[in-house]
């Protein structure tokens, strides 16, 4: 009759715990995040506000703690990339929503380019969204 050695059971338990802790600490990839337009159109004018939402594509949950460090709004979709305007963040109370105010001087298609860091992730979430100004 074979005798059971507790060292084998302990080794198996520790191996299982190590694998489980590795799986639980794995982070998502920055490709799992995306910016989405809340509204596809904005009004022409000096106080035009655009709202985007940052979501985790795998869970569908909004991401509220991102640090947006790059913003640009220009008319690249209409062949006028040199026509750009200043853009400024505006506070938002909705989870995962980021608002920006800009002087949208003419009707047409404006490209909103964003760069953000998501807490706990390596890399940058980059996005180019097209907003229609009416």
C-alpha positions in Angstrom: 0.0 0.0 0.0 1.3 3.5 -0.9 1.6 6.1 1.7 0.3 9.6 1.0 2.9 12.3 1.4 1.6 15.7 2.4 4.4 17.4 0.5 2.8 16.3 -2.8 -0.5 17.8 -1.7 1.1 21.0 -0.6 3.0 21.3 -3.9 -0.2 20.9 -5.9 -2.0 23.4 -3.7 0.7 26.0 -4.1 0.9 25.5 -7.8 -2.9 26.0 -8.1 -2.7 29.2 -6.0 0.1 30.5 -8.1 -1.8 29.9 -11.3 -5.0 31.5 -9.9 -3.1 34.6 -8.6 -1.5 35.0 -12.0 -4.9 34.9 -13.8 -6.5 37.4 -11.4 -3.7 39.9 -11.8 -3.6 39.9 -15.6 -4.6 43.2 -17.0 -6.5 44.1 -20.2 -4.7 45.3 -23.2 -5.1 49.0 -24.3 -6.7 47.6 -27.4 -9.6 46.5 -25.2 -10.5 50.1 -24.6 -12.2 52.6 -27.0 -13.6 56.0 -27.1 -17.2 56.3 -28.4 -19.1 59.5 -29.3 -22.2 60.1 -27.1 -23.7 62.2 -29.8 -22.5 62.1 -33.5 -23.3 65.8 -34.1 -22.5 69.2 -32.5 -23.7 72.7 -33.1 -21.5 75.2 -34.9 -20.5 78.0 -32.4 -17.9 79.1 -29.9 -19.3 77.0 -27.0 -19.8 73.7 -28.8 -19.5 70.7 -26.5 -18.6 67.2 -27.6 -19.0 64.2 -25.2 -17.2 60.9 -25.5 -17.3 57.8 -23.4 -14.3 55.6 -22.7 -15.3 51.9 -22.4 -13.7 48.6 -21.8 -14.8 46.6 -24.9 -14.6 43.2 -23.2 -16.8 44.2 -20.2 -18.8 47.1 -21.6 -18.1 49.1 -18.5 -17.2 52.8 -18.6 -13.7 53.8 -17.5 -13.7 56.9 -15.3 -10.1 57.2 -14.2 -8.3 57.7 -17.5 -5.8 60.5 -18.0 -6.4 62.2 -21.3 -3.2 64.0 -22.3 -3.7 64.5 -26.0 -6.6 66.3 -27.8 -7.0 67.7 -31.2 -10.0 68.9 -33.2 -9.6 69.5 -36.9 -11.4 69.2 -40.3 -9.2 66.4 -41.7 -12.3 64.4 -42.8 -13.2 67.2 -45.1 -9.7 67.6 -46.5 -8.7 70.5 -44.3 -6.5 69.1 -41.6 -4.8 72.4 -41.2 -8.1 73.9 -40.0 -8.0 73.1 -36.3 -9.5 74.7 -33.2 -8.6 74.8 -29.5 -10.3 72.2 -27.4 -10.7 72.3 -23.6 -11.9 69.7 -21.1 -15.2 70.3 -19.3 -16.2 68.6 -16.1 -18.6 65.7 -16.3 -20.5 63.8 -13.7 -21.4 60.7 -15.8 -19.0 57.8 -15.2 -16.6 57.2 -18.1 -17.8 60.4 -19.9 -15.3 63.0 -21.0 -16.6 66.4 -22.3 -14.7 68.9 -24.4 -15.6 72.5 -25.4 -14.4 74.0 -28.6 -15.1 76.8 -31.0 -16.5 74.9 -34.0 -16.3 77.7 -36.6 -18.0 76.0 -39.6 -20.3 73.2 -40.6 -18.7 70.0 -41.8 -16.9 66.9 -40.4 -14.5 67.5 -37.6 -12.0 64.8 -36.4 -11.5 64.5 -32.6 -8.2 62.9 -31.9 -7.6 61.6 -28.3 -4.8 60.0 -26.4 -5.3 58.6 -22.9 -3.6 56.5 -20.3 -5.8 54.0 -18.4 -4.8 53.4 -14.8 -3.0 50.1 -14.4 -2.4 49.5 -18.1 0.7 49.9 -20.2 0.4 51.9 -23.5 -1.8 54.6 -24.8 -5.5 54.4 -25.9 -5.6 56.4 -29.1 -8.8 57.3 -31.0 -9.9 59.4 -33.9 -13.6 60.1 -34.0 -15.6 62.1 -36.6 -18.1 64.6 -35.4 -20.6 66.3 -37.7 -21.0 70.0 -37.1 -24.4 71.5 -38.1 
